[in-house]
């Protein structure tokens, strides 16, 4: 477990976008035979979709968000009220009082999500988040891992949330397009005439990594050159100041 934990920490420290965080946690979950996971962070505004990073079937997560199931989900409601990790399964469905909640559990079961272990995250910086490891049935290896490493999984959830909030919480919007902190940093230094090699030295990353971030930024902004991407960034900054 020590090696798995260390590799997880190394992976999330190096993660720079949602895909990187998802891959880090997916690799850890696979090593522990924990099947699929979902990290969900609520927003302050109830009508906004929560942030979701998950290896659940994409058809289910799209359906979940479209129907705003986070508002009625008994697992999320329990996470709101209880800061301690908890298990859930068919007993949660039997305790539900509304038809909508029972329907939610029935629909989730169709996608192989029948029971799980959820870590609520109450960090004091805003609405709660929760990390859930789920399975289609109560598997011995799944149960053994939860029994043995519940507190370690809770610590992993805290690390995951803290690093993700720090890195992705600082994403910049340019006309509705989201750029990561690193992408913006690389563009800002490029605007000052720095080469990829120089930017790499300044930020402590390789020249190839800088090129990767710049290419990502260009692709997201729909432009062909760094100069055009920099122009977009400068225009957006000017609009914010006004």
N, C-alpha and C positions, 0 to 999 in steps of 0.2 A: 504493500500500500504506500510505503514511503516513496518508492520510485514513481508510482502513478501520480501521487500528489505533486511531486517535484516537476514532473513533465507537464502537468496541468498548469502549474504556476508559470513555468517558462513559456508555455503556449499563450496564455492570456496576457502576459506582459508584452509579448511580441505582436498580439492581435491589434489590428488597426481599423477593422470594419466589422460589420455584423457577420459576414461570412467567416472571418477569422475567429471570432468568438464562438460561433456555432461549431466550427471544425474542432476547436480546442475541447469543447465540452462533449462533442460527439465521440471523439477519440477516447476520452476519459470514461464516458458511459459504457462504451464498447469493451474497454479493458476490464470493467467491473461487472460486465454482463447485466447492465441496467436497462437494456432496450432503448426506448425513445424518451426524449425529454422535452420540456417546454419551459422557457423563461418568459414570464409575462410581467410587464411593469405598467401599472395604471397611470393615467394622465390626470392632471388636476381638473381638466374640463371633462365632465362625464360623457359628452357627446363625441369626444375624440377617441380614435382607436388606440388601444394600449400598444406599447412596444412589445413585439413578440418575436422571439428567436427560438426555433423549434425544429425537431426532427419528426414531429407528428406528420401524418399524411397531409399534403398541402391542400387537398380538397376539404379536409376537415377544418384546418386552421382558417381558410378563406371563409367557409360557412360560419364558423364561430365568430369571426370578426364582423362579418356582414350582418349577423343577427344580434350583435352586441351581447353575446352570451356572458361576457365577464360581469354584467350587471346582476344576473340571476344565478350564475354558477355557484353551487353550494361549496365547492372546494375553495374558490376565491373568497366567498363570504366567511368561511372558517378562517382563512388566512388573514382576513381583515381583523378578526376578533382575537385571534390567538397567535402570539409571536413564536410559539414553539412548533417544531416540526411535527407532522402527524401523518398517519396512514389513512387511506380511504379506499372504499370499494363498494360492493353491493349494499353494505350497510348504510352508506350515504344516500343511496337511491331510496331505500326503504324509509329514511327519515325525512325525505323531502315532502313538502306539503302542497306544492303547486304542480299542475299538469305540465307547465312549461319546463320546470326543473327535471321532472321525470323524463320528458321528451329529450332534454339535453343529454341525460345519461344514456338513454336508449340509442340516440344518434351517435354518441361517442363510442359506444360499444361496437357499432357497426364498422368502425375504423380501428378496432383492436385496442381501445382505451377503456379498460374496465376497472382497474385498480392502480394505486400508486402511492408514492411518498412525496409529500410536499413540504418545502422549506419556506415559510413566510419570511420576508425581509422588511423589517421596519427600521429604517436608518435615520429617521428624523429629518430628512431633507425633502420630503414630499410624500405623495401617495405610495402605498406599499407596492412591493414586487413579490413574486413568488417563483420558485424553481421547483418543478415537478418532474419526477422520474415515473413513468407509467409503463404498464404492461397489460397484455390481453387477458391474463389470468395470474393467479398467485403461484409463481414459480419458486421452487426451493432455493435456487441460486440467487434470485432477486431478493427473497426474504432474508436469506443468510447475509447478504451484503448490507441490507438495511439494519439488521440486528447488530452486525459487527462494526459498521462504520457510519452510523447515523450522525454522530457529532462531526466526523470528518466531512461528510457530505454537506452538513450545515455550514461548516467553515468554507468549503469550496463555493457554496452559493453566495456567501458574503463577499469573497474575493471576486467572483465573477461579476456580481452586481457593482461593486465599487469600481473595478477597472473599466467596466462597460460604461458606467455613468460618467466617469472622468473623461473617457476618450470619445464616446459617441454622443454624450450630452453636450459636447462642444462643437457639434457639426454646424456648418455654416450653410445657410440657404441663399442661393442665388437664383432669383426668379423661380422659386419653387424647386430648384435642384439642390440636392444635399451633397455637400463635399465634406470629407473627413478632415479632422484637424491636421493631419499630415499633408493632405492634398493642398489645403490652404497655405500651410507653412511653406511648402515647396514653391507654390505660385508666388507667395510674397517675396521670397528670396530671389526667384527668377525675375520678378519685377525690378529688383535692384541690380540686375545684370549679372547675377551669380551663375556660374556654370553648374551642371549636375554634380561634378566632382567637388566643387566648392560648397554646394548645398549639403552634400553628403558629409563633408568634414564638419560643417557647422552643426548639423543635426545628429551627428554620430551614427549615420547609416551609410550603406554602400551607394556608390554611384548608380548601380543598376536599380536599387530600391527607389532612389529619387526619380529615375526615369519611369519606373512603374507608376508612382504616384502622379507624376505629371501626365502620363498617358491616360490614366484613369480620369483625371480632371478634364482633359480635353474631350474624352469620349462622353462624359456626363454632360458637358456643356455644349456638345455638338459642334466643336470647332476643330480646325486642322492644325493650328500652330499654337505654340506656347504664348506668343505675343497676343493672339486673339483671346486666349484664356485669361491672361493677365488683364486685358482690357475689360473683360466681363467682371472680374474681381474688383477692379478699381471703380467701375460704374456702380456696382452693388454697394461698395463701401461709401461712396459719395451719397447715394440715395439714403442710406441709413443715417448719415450725419445731418441730412436735411430733414 
